[in-house]
Amino acid sequence: MNRKTILIISAWAVTFALGLVGFYQRMTYGHQLAGYGSYASWGLWVADYIYFVGLSAGAFLLSSMVYVFNVKRLEKIGKLALFTAITALIAAVLVIWFDIGHMARFYEIFTRPNFRSMMTWMIWLYTAYFLLLMAEFALVMRPELSKKPLPAGTLKMNQRMVMILASIGVPLAVLFHGGVGALFAVVGARPYWNTSLLPLMFLLGALLSGGALLTAVITFMWPTRDEGYRDLVQYLGRLVLAMLLLFAVFEWSEISVPLWSGISGAFQADVESIKLALFGPYWWVFWVIHLGIGTIIPIVLLFAFPRNPTRVGVASLLVALAFLGTRLNIVIPGAVTAQLRGLETAYVDSRLVFSYVPTLHEWLVTLFAISVGAAIFLVGVAKLPIFGPREVTKA
């Protein structure tokens, strides 16, 4: 066992041990140790959820460039992208399961659905997306795991089924993650969320964060360091840079228009939420983590060192990790802004406050979800032939 493997396993063990504490607390005390209340009813776990599903959707859409659009330069990462999408999705399911009040009743969304609810559509699409991912991954791995080489006809049929599932998965992933954005955007009582741009921001953010995560994984875990590896990392780095710049333009539009217009009345809560994100007690989440660490530094690295795999990998890792700050800046400012003047002082109670800070317990539960997803990913990478080109038929 080399030093790198020992460090990875040690880091995972510490994360899992801390996460187990959070898991025990959640199972024992319910929501009592969480920092949210009746007004700010969504917090870190919801931000975690949309972060992980974004990683999953982004990784899957990159895999579709291989299995649907036949992009030759990315054919080596198809299986890895699919597996990354699966593990991120499992982490998302786990963390949002901890967030619901009655965890044992999750099945009722299937037995008693309300199809007028955006949440129902989101979860049903979520389930269909998960089943499709598992089926497509099984087909992709079939030639790799088969004890005997598959006949040419069987191999072609397998490829065709993969392409069909991947083709279905592209609109499904768009609908699914766009639906997550729409879940926020359709809340008319929250002007900060109630914008038609938000579902598009979710989709673009998914491509950016998922692509950045995949680039970082390839940079630091790819088994070879040949010229093909350098070209692949360089190509992915350019994709990450393009999506990062596009996301910055979208975000500038979303922030600057309400602040520039200065409209009061119904839109005042929107302006107050933006000001809270930019200049409130946790201004550093936007300016330091998101803008500094997650945007400016990666742009500089990707522009200045496009052919240096290590710097491209570091830039991509910074984007992927810092994107959780972006998700927090979606959830929290919209939840902690009073929609009626004076509401914050009308009733006084520890649970009736327009403030929210994630507690240590919430962070520990987050670590548990991360450690479970990381364990599945690391075991899969170690035991399955995930790295390498997709199967090809012989003429």
Secondary structure as UniProt FT lines:
FT   HELIX           3..29
FT   TURN            30..33
FT   HELIX           44..67
FT   TURN            68..69
FT   HELIX           72..77
FT   HELIX           78..99
FT   HELIX           103..105
FT   TURN            106..107
FT   HELIX           108..111
FT   TURN            115..116
FT   HELIX           118..145
FT   HELIX           152..185
FT   TURN            188..189
FT   TURN            191..193
FT   TURN            196..197
FT   HELIX           198..221
FT   HELIX           227..261
FT   HELIX           265..267
FT   HELIX           268..279
FT   TURN            281..282
FT   HELIX           283..284
FT   HELIX           285..296
FT   HELIX           297..304
FT   TURN            306..307
FT   HELIX           309..335
FT   TURN            341..342
FT   HELIX           343..346
FT   TURN            350..351
FT   HELIX           360..383
//
